[in-house]
Amino acid sequence: MPYSAQDPPSRGSALPDFVLRQFDRGHPDFDHRQLYAILQRGIRESVLAAGSRLPPSRMLAQALGIARNTVVHVYEQLALEGYVQARVGRGTFVADMGPRLSPVAAPDAARQPAPPRKNLSRRGQTLVADAGAARLQWGAFTPGVPEVRLFPSRVWSRLQNQLWRAPTPQHLSYATGGGDADLRASLADYLQGTRGVVCTPEQIVITSGTQQSLHLVAQLLADPGDTVWLEDPGYWGARSVFRALGLKPVGVPVDGEGMAPSSRDFRHPPRMMFVSPSHQYPTGAVMSHGRRRQLLDFAAVHGGWVIEDDYDSEFRYGARPLPALQGLDRHGRVIYLGTFSKTLYPALRLAYLVLPRDLAEPFARALGELYREGQSPQQAVLARFMAEGHYTSHIRRMRGIYGARHDALIHAIRHHFGGQLPVVGGDAGLHLVLGLPAELDDRVVVEHIARTKVVARPLSLYHMRQPAPAKGLLLGYGAVREEDIPANFARLAHAVQQFL
């Protein structure tokens, strides 16, 4: 007896012709997946009308040459998802999925051309258009990338194995309270001893990276429309977060002493000021003591907040790391940001906030509310890593290695360019800036460099003011072996010289 999908339910079970046409016994997919997809599509596209009775499982299995249990399994899955209804003693029927919506056609005279479709919000369009994150995050001379090949993975693996032999429920559940207590205690000791940060473990909140830290600060301390001062040039990632949350970034120029607000800037106090005083990103400028006191007093008088990004502060060559701005704060107006991305490895995704005492508990609660904290095992391993002294040993070792790579890059620059191009910010961190003549388009230069399989970043990308008042190349040496620097820079230099 032939069956048709158009047969009414009163005439018995309808065997869909389109199933026979589409089902392929030689298909690499499993039979139940293929049959499920065919029937689901037929119901959603109304090829099988609501109320139609599907054929008995035995009959359909025989027609397709497959096991009956396969058809039973598919019918049960479709019923679970609401596509069909099984009626005891009567069979399986296509469920009523409700009317499908269709656009109402307007009269031709009134019909207007449809506007171009925009899937992203205005905020989303701005975020994507101004995105500064590079697709390539490794190799010569990618800025901001540490030497991950020398990470003490055996030590880390040993500590990790110790934890996983007997993990506690706290290690495997959602984290609470702002992070692992042992890690916050180790961090407090480290920051007080090496960075001059004044804090207790209770003032520290562990986050999943600097971007999350910034997002949390902006959410809790500012409202849409509030103004935030940013260093110009400065960290594009902070600019993206603040814009995405509806704040108004204002670029404040940077000089040799760090952020340099003008008298006009001071007439319009911001809600927040984002600064990297110990190693300004990307110029490497160090904020003077007088400038630090000026910003702290200004924030205290006007009720603003200073967000201190202690970027690459651990890596200085020929001098001790400078103490943090937070240590000078007497009014509780500084939010201190730190990260393990550069000192250990970026994929760890652990960072931290040091907060004024009255903000620590609200921040810890908000972190759990917005992001549902996790990474408890990683935090516990890191706590042991720090407590046993491996963290400070690793930093000490890497400071020497980065210093040698820094010197090798400076030597290569002098070899190819002499004093023709200035070097900016070359005494700390994991990158330096090679200045270019102002009339050059450093983005075009970077595109040309990329063809030589070497990476650089245009300085103009970090400027809010456009056209950028300064041009240059950010060159990272953290991820380049010392012996590989001369050959890699020779290719870069050859590309640059074509523009000079």
C-alpha positions as CSV (number, residue, x, y, z in Angstrom):
1,M,0.0,0.0,0.0
2,P,1.5,3.3,-1.0
3,Y,1.7,6.1,1.5
4,S,1.9,9.9,1.0
5,A,2.6,12.8,3.3
6,Q,-0.6,14.4,2.0
7,D,-2.8,11.6,3.2
8,P,-5.2,12.8,5.9
9,P,-4.8,11.3,9.4
10,S,-8.2,9.5,9.0
11,R,-6.8,7.3,6.3
12,G,-4.1,5.9,8.6
13,S,-0.4,6.4,8.9
14,A,1.4,8.6,6.3
15,L,4.8,7.4,5.2
16,P,6.6,10.6,4.1
17,D,7.9,10.3,0.6
18,F,10.5,12.9,1.3
19,V,12.0,10.6,4.0
20,L,12.5,7.8,1.4
21,R,14.0,10.3,-1.0
22,Q,16.5,11.8,1.5
23,F,17.5,8.9,3.7
24,D,20.8,7.5,2.5
25,R,22.0,4.2,3.9
26,G,25.5,4.9,2.7
27,H,25.7,8.3,4.5
28,P,28.6,8.5,7.0
29,D,26.3,9.9,9.7
30,F,24.6,7.5,12.1
31,D,21.1,6.3,11.0
32,H,19.3,7.9,14.0
33,R,21.0,11.3,13.5
34,Q,20.1,11.3,9.8
35,L,16.4,10.3,10.4
36,Y,16.0,12.7,13.2
37,A,17.3,15.6,11.0
38,I,15.0,14.7,8.1
39,L,11.9,14.4,10.3
40,Q,12.7,17.5,12.3
41,R,13.2,19.6,9.1
42,G,9.9,18.2,7.7
43,I,7.9,19.3,10.7
44,R,9.6,22.7,11.0
45,E,9.0,23.4,7.3
46,S,5.4,22.2,7.5
47,V,6.0,19.4,5.0
48,L,4.4,17.3,7.7
49,A,1.3,19.1,8.7
50,A,0.2,19.5,12.3
51,G,-2.0,16.5,13.3
52,S,-0.5,14.2,10.7
53,R,0.1,10.7,12.0
54,L,3.6,9.3,11.6
55,P,3.9,5.7,10.4
56,P,4.4,3.0,13.1
57,S,8.0,2.5,14.0
58,R,8.1,-1.1,12.7
59,M,6.7,0.0,9.3
60,L,9.1,2.9,8.9
61,A,12.1,0.8,9.9
62,Q,11.2,-1.8,7.3
63,A,10.8,0.8,4.6
64,L,14.2,2.3,5.4
65,G,16.0,-0.9,6.1
66,I,17.1,0.1,9.6
67,A,16.5,-1.2,13.1
68,R,13.2,-0.5,14.7
69,N,14.9,0.7,17.9
70,T,16.5,3.4,15.8
71,V,13.1,4.7,14.8
72,V,11.8,4.4,18.4
73,H,14.7,6.4,19.6
74,V,14.1,9.2,17.0
75,Y,10.4,9.4,17.9
76,E,11.2,9.6,21.6
77,Q,13.7,12.4,21.0
78,L,11.2,14.3,18.8
79,A,8.5,13.9,21.5
80,L,10.9,15.1,24.2
81,E,11.5,18.3,22.1
82,G,7.9,18.9,21.5
83,Y,7.8,18.1,17.7
84,V,5.5,15.1,18.0
85,Q,3.0,13.8,20.5
86,A,2.6,10.1,21.3
87,R,-1.0,9.0,22.0
88,V,-1.3,5.6,23.8
89,G,-3.0,3.1,21.5
90,R,-3.4,5.6,18.6
91,G,0.2,6.3,17.4
92,T,2.5,9.3,17.0
93,F,1.2,12.6,15.7
94,V,2.9,15.8,14.5
95,A,2.4,18.5,17.2
96,D,1.0,21.9,16.5
97,M,4.0,24.2,16.5
98,G,1.9,27.4,16.2
99,P,1.5,29.8,13.3
100,R,4.6,31.0,11.5
101,L,5.1,34.7,11.3
102,S,5.5,36.3,7.9
103,P,6.2,40.0,7.1
104,V,3.2,42.0,6.1
105,A,3.6,43.3,2.6
106,A,2.9,47.1,2.2
107,P,1.2,48.5,-0.9
108,D,3.8,49.1,-3.6
109,A,3.3,52.9,-3.5
110,A,4.1,53.0,0.2
111,R,6.9,50.4,0.2
112,Q,10.3,51.9,1.0
113,P,13.7,50.3,0.4
114,A,14.6,48.2,3.4
115,P,17.5,49.7,5.4
116,P,20.8,47.7,5.4
117,R,20.6,44.9,8.0
118,K,22.7,45.6,11.1
119,N,23.0,42.7,13.4
120,L,25.3,44.5,15.8
121,S,24.2,47.3,18.2
122,R,25.8,50.7,17.8
123,R,27.9,49.8,20.8
124,G,28.9,46.5,19.2
125,Q,29.8,48.2,15.9
126,T,32.0,50.6,17.7
127,L,33.7,47.9,19.8
128,V,34.5,45.8,16.7
129,A,35.6,48.7,14.5
130,D,38.0,50.0,17.2
131,A,39.3,46.6,18.3
132,G,43.0,46.6,19.0
133,A,43.6,42.9,19.8
134,A,46.0,41.3,17.3
135,R,45.3,38.0,15.8
136,L,48.9,36.9,16.1
137,Q,50.1,36.6,19.7
138,W,53.5,35.0,19.3
139,G,56.8,35.5,17.5
140,A,59.2,38.3,16.7
141,F,58.5,41.1,17.6
142,T,55.0,40.7,19.0
143,P,54.5,43.2,21.9
144,G,53.2,42.2,25.3
145,V,54.1,38.5,25.0
146,P,56.3,36.8,27.6
147,E,58.7,33.9,27.1
148,V,56.4,31.0,27.9
149,R,58.9,28.4,26.7
150,L,60.9,28.9,29.9
151,F,57.9,28.7,32.3
152,P,58.8,26.1,35.1
153,S,56.1,23.7,33.9
154,R,57.6,20.7,35.8
155,V,57.3,22.5,39.1
156,W,53.8,23.6,38.2
157,S,52.8,20.1,37.2
158,R,54.1,18.7,40.5
159,L,52.1,21.1,42.5
160,Q,49.0,20.6,40.3
161,N,49.3,16.8,40.7
162,Q,49.5,17.2,44.5
163,L,46.2,19.1,44.5
164,W,44.4,16.7,42.1
165,R,45.3,13.7,44.3
166,A,42.7,14.9,46.8
167,P,40.8,17.9,45.6
168,T,38.3,19.4,48.0
169,P,34.7,20.3,47.1
170,Q,35.7,23.9,47.4
171,H,38.3,23.4,44.6
172,L,35.6,21.9,42.2
173,S,32.7,24.2,43.0
174,Y,32.1,27.9,42.3
175,A,34.6,30.1,44.0
176,T,33.4,32.6,46.6
177,G,34.8,35.4,48.7
178,G,37.0,37.1,46.1
179,G,39.4,34.2,45.4
180,D,41.5,31.6,47.1
181,A,42.5,32.7,50.6
182,D,46.0,31.3,50.5
183,L,46.6,33.0,47.1
184,R,45.4,36.4,48.5
185,A,47.7,36.0,51.5
186,S,50.7,35.2,49.3
187,L,49.9,38.1,47.0
188,A,49.6,40.5,49.9
189,D,53.1,39.5,51.2
190,Y,54.6,39.7,47.7
191,L,53.1,43.1,46.9
192,Q,54.1,44.7,50.2
193,G,57.6,43.4,49.9
194,T,58.3,44.2,46.2
195,R,55.8,46.8,45.1
196,G,55.3,49.0,48.2
197,V,51.6,48.2,48.1
198,V,49.8,48.7,51.4
199,C,47.2,46.0,51.8
200,T,45.8,43.0,53.6
201,P,44.7,39.8,52.0
202,E,41.1,40.9,52.6
203,Q,41.6,43.8,50.2
204,I,42.5,41.5,47.3
205,V,40.0,40.2,44.7
206,I,41.1,37.6,42.2
207,T,39.8,38.0,38.6
208,S,40.1,36.3,35.3
209,G,42.4,38.9,33.7
210,T,42.9,42.7,33.5
211,Q,39.9,43.1,31.1
212,Q,37.6,41.5,33.7
213,S,39.1,43.7,36.4
214,L,38.5,46.8,34.4
215,H,34.9,45.7,33.6
216,L,34.2,45.2,37.2
217,V,35.7,48.6,38.2
218,A,33.7,50.4,35.6
219,Q,30.5,48.6,36.5
220,L,30.7,49.3,40.2
221,L,32.3,52.8,40.3
222,A,30.9,54.6,37.3
223,D,27.6,55.2,35.5
224,P,26.9,55.6,31.8
225,G,27.9,59.1,30.7
226,D,30.6,59.4,33.4
227,T,34.0,60.7,32.2
228,V,37.2,58.7,32.5
229,W,40.7,60.0,31.8
230,L,42.9,57.8,29.7
231,E,46.6,58.2,28.9
232,D,47.1,59.2,25.2
233,P,48.8,57.2,23.9
234,G,47.6,54.4,26.1
235,Y,46.2,50.9,26.5
236,W,43.5,50.3,23.9
237,G,41.9,47.5,26.0
238,A,40.9,49.9,28.7
239,R,39.4,52.3,26.2
240,S,37.3,49.4,24.7
241,V,35.9,48.4,28.1
242,F,35.0,51.9,29.1
243,R,33.3,52.7,25.8
244,A,31.4,49.4,25.8
245,L,29.9,50.3,29.2
246,G,28.8,53.8,28.2
247,L,31.6,55.9,29.7
248,K,33.2,58.8,28.0
249,P,36.9,58.4,27.5
250,V,38.9,61.6,27.4
251,G,42.5,61.3,26.2
252,V,45.1,63.1,28.3
253,P,48.5,63.6,26.7
254,V,51.6,61.8,28.2
255,D,55.0,63.4,28.6
256,G,58.2,62.3,30.2
257,E,56.5,62.3,33.7
258,G,53.4,60.3,32.7
259,M,49.9,61.6,32.3
260,A,50.0,65.4,32.0
261,P,46.6,67.0,32.5
262,S,46.2,70.6,31.4
263,S,44.5,73.4,33.4
264,R,41.5,72.9,31.1
265,D,41.4,69.2,32.0
266,F,41.5,70.0,35.7
267,R,38.4,72.2,35.3
268,H,36.4,69.1,34.4
269,P,37.1,66.4,37.1
270,P,36.5,62.9,35.8
271,R,34.9,60.0,37.6
272,M,38.0,57.9,37.0
273,M,41.6,58.2,35.9
274,F,43.3,55.2,34.3
275,V,47.1,55.4,34.6
276,S,50.2,53.1,34.3
277,P,52.6,55.2,36.5
278,S,55.5,52.7,37.0
279,H,55.8,51.9,33.3
280,Q,53.5,53.8,31.0
281,Y,52.0,51.8,28.2
282,P,53.3,52.1,25.5
283,T,55.8,54.9,25.9
284,G,57.6,53.5,29.0
285,A,57.4,56.9,30.8
286,V,57.7,56.8,34.6
287,M,55.3,59.1,36.5
288,S,57.2,61.6,38.7
289,H,56.5,61.8,42.4
290,G,55.0,65.3,42.0
291,R,52.6,64.2,39.3
292,R,51.5,61.2,41.5
293,R,50.7,63.5,44.4
294,Q,48.9,65.8,42.1
295,L,46.6,63.1,40.8
296,L,46.0,61.6,44.2
297,D,45.0,65.0,45.7
298,F,42.8,65.8,42.8
299,A,41.0,62.5,43.2
300,A,40.5,63.0,46.9
301,V,39.2,66.6,46.5
302,H,36.6,65.7,43.8
303,G,35.7,62.1,44.9
304,G,37.3,60.5,41.8
305,W,39.1,57.2,41.5
306,V,42.6,56.5,40.3
307,I,42.9,53.1,38.5
308,E,46.6,52.1,38.7
309,D,47.6,49.5,36.1
310,D,51.0,48.3,37.3
311,Y,52.1,47.2,33.9
312,D,55.3,45.3,33.5
313,S,56.6,46.8,36.7
314,E,58.6,43.7,37.7
315,F,60.9,44.0,34.7
316,R,63.3,47.0,34.9
317,Y,66.9,46.8,33.7
318,G,69.7,48.5,35.6
319,A,67.4,49.8,38.4
320,R,65.0,48.5,41.1
321,P,61.3,48.4,40.3
322,L,59.6,51.6,41.4
323,P,57.1,51.5,44.2
324,A,53.4,51.6,43.3
325,L,51.3,54.7,43.3
326,Q,48.9,52.9,45.7
327,G,51.4,53.1,48.5
328,L,51.2,56.9,48.5
329,D,47.4,56.9,48.7
330,R,46.1,58.2,52.1
331,H,42.5,58.7,51.1
332,G,41.5,55.3,49.7
333,R,41.0,56.5,46.1
334,V,43.3,54.0,44.3
335,I,42.3,50.8,42.7
336,Y,45.4,48.7,42.0
337,L,45.4,46.3,39.0
338,G,47.9,43.4,38.6
339,T,48.1,40.3,36.4
340,F,50.1,37.1,36.1
341,S,49.9,37.1,32.3
342,K,53.4,38.6,31.8
343,T,55.1,37.2,34.8
344,L,53.9,33.6,34.2
345,Y,51.9,33.0,31.0
346,P,48.8,34.7,29.4
347,A,46.7,31.6,29.1
348,L,46.6,31.3,32.9
349,R,44.0,34.1,32.9
350,L,44.5,35.2,36.5
351,A,44.7,38.8,37.6
352,Y,43.8,40.7,40.8
353,L,42.5,43.9,42.2
354,V,43.8,45.6,45.4
355,L,40.9,47.7,46.7
356,P,40.2,50.2,49.5
357,R,38.9,48.4,52.5
358,D,35.3,49.5,52.1
359,L,35.2,48.3,48.5
360,A,36.6,44.8,48.9
361,E,33.5,43.1,50.1
362,P,31.1,44.7,47.5
363,F,33.6,43.9,44.7
364,A,33.8,40.2,45.8
365,R,30.1,39.9,45.9
366,A,29.7,41.6,42.5
367,L,32.3,39.4,41.0
368,G,30.3,36.3,42.0
369,E,27.0,37.9,40.9
370,L,28.2,38.9,37.4
371,Y,30.8,36.2,36.5
372,R,30.4,33.2,38.9
373,E,34.0,32.9,39.9
374,G,36.0,29.8,39.1
375,Q,39.5,28.5,38.4
376,S,39.8,27.5,42.0
377,P,42.3,24.7,41.3
378,Q,44.6,27.1,39.3
379,Q,44.4,29.6,42.1
380,A,45.3,27.0,44.7
381,V,48.3,25.8,42.6
382,L,49.5,29.4,42.2
383,A,49.2,29.9,45.9
384,R,51.5,27.0,46.5
385,F,53.8,28.1,43.7
386,M,54.2,31.5,45.4
387,A,54.5,30.2,49.0
388,E,57.4,27.9,48.0
389,G,59.3,30.8,46.4
390,H,59.0,29.7,42.8
391,Y,57.3,32.8,41.7
392,T,60.0,35.3,42.8
393,S,62.7,32.9,41.5
394,H,61.0,32.8,38.1
395,I,60.7,36.6,37.9
396,R,64.4,37.0,38.9
397,R,65.5,34.6,36.2
398,M,63.3,36.1,33.5
399,R,64.5,39.7,34.4
400,G,68.0,38.7,33.5
401,I,66.8,37.0,30.2
402,Y,64.6,39.9,29.2
403,G,67.4,42.3,30.0
404,A,69.8,40.4,27.6
405,R,67.1,40.4,24.9
406,H,66.5,44.1,25.4
407,D,70.2,44.8,25.0
408,A,70.4,42.6,21.8
409,L,67.5,44.5,20.2
410,I,69.0,47.9,21.1
411,H,72.2,46.8,19.5
412,A,70.4,45.6,16.4
413,I,68.6,49.0,16.1
414,R,71.9,50.9,16.4
415,H,73.6,48.6,13.9
416,H,71.0,49.2,11.2
417,F,69.9,52.8,11.9
418,G,72.5,54.3,14.1
419,G,70.9,57.4,15.7
420,Q,68.5,58.0,12.8
421,L,65.5,56.6,14.6
422,P,64.8,57.3,18.3
423,V,64.2,54.5,20.8
424,V,61.5,55.3,23.4
425,G,60.8,53.5,26.7
426,G,63.7,51.0,26.4
427,D,64.6,50.5,30.0
428,A,61.8,48.3,31.3
429,G,59.0,45.9,30.3
430,L,58.9,43.5,27.4
431,H,58.8,46.0,24.5
432,L,60.2,49.3,23.2
433,V,59.1,51.9,20.7
434,L,61.1,52.6,17.6
435,G,60.2,56.1,16.5
436,L,59.4,56.9,12.9
437,P,59.2,60.3,11.0
438,A,55.8,62.0,11.7
439,E,55.0,62.1,7.9
440,L,55.0,58.3,7.6
441,D,51.9,56.1,8.0
442,D,53.1,53.6,10.6
443,R,50.1,51.3,9.8
444,V,51.3,51.0,6.2
445,V,54.8,50.3,7.4
446,V,53.5,47.5,9.7
447,E,51.6,45.9,6.9
448,H,54.8,45.9,4.8
449,I,56.8,44.4,7.7
450,A,54.3,41.6,8.0
451,R,55.2,40.3,4.6
452,T,58.7,39.5,6.0
453,K,57.1,37.2,8.6
454,V,57.9,39.6,11.4
455,V,55.4,41.4,13.6
456,A,55.2,45.0,14.8
457,R,52.4,47.2,16.1
458,P,51.8,50.8,14.9
459,L,52.2,53.4,17.7
460,S,49.3,55.4,16.1
461,L,46.9,52.6,17.1
462,Y,47.4,53.6,20.8
463,H,46.5,57.2,20.2
464,M,43.0,58.6,20.8
465,R,43.9,61.7,18.9
466,Q,43.8,61.2,15.1
467,P,45.8,61.8,13.1
468,A,48.3,60.6,15.8
469,P,50.8,63.2,16.8
470,A,53.6,60.5,16.9
471,K,54.4,57.6,14.7
472,G,56.5,54.5,15.5
473,L,56.7,50.7,15.9
474,L,56.1,48.7,19.1
475,L,58.6,45.9,19.1
476,G,58.3,43.2,21.7
477,Y,61.4,41.2,22.6
478,G,60.0,39.0,25.3
479,A,59.2,36.0,23.1
480,V,62.3,36.2,20.9
481,R,65.4,34.3,21.8
482,E,68.5,36.5,22.1
483,E,70.3,34.7,19.3
484,D,67.3,35.1,17.0
485,I,67.0,38.9,17.3
486,P,69.7,40.0,14.8
487,A,68.3,38.0,11.9
488,N,64.7,38.9,12.6
489,F,65.4,42.6,13.0
490,A,67.5,42.6,9.8
491,R,64.3,41.6,7.9
492,L,62.3,44.3,9.7
493,A,65.0,46.9,9.1
494,H,65.1,46.2,5.4
495,A,61.3,46.7,5.2
496,V,61.4,50.0,7.2
497,Q,64.3,51.4,5.2
498,Q,62.2,51.4,2.1
499,F,60.1,54.1,3.7
500,L,62.9,56.4,4.9
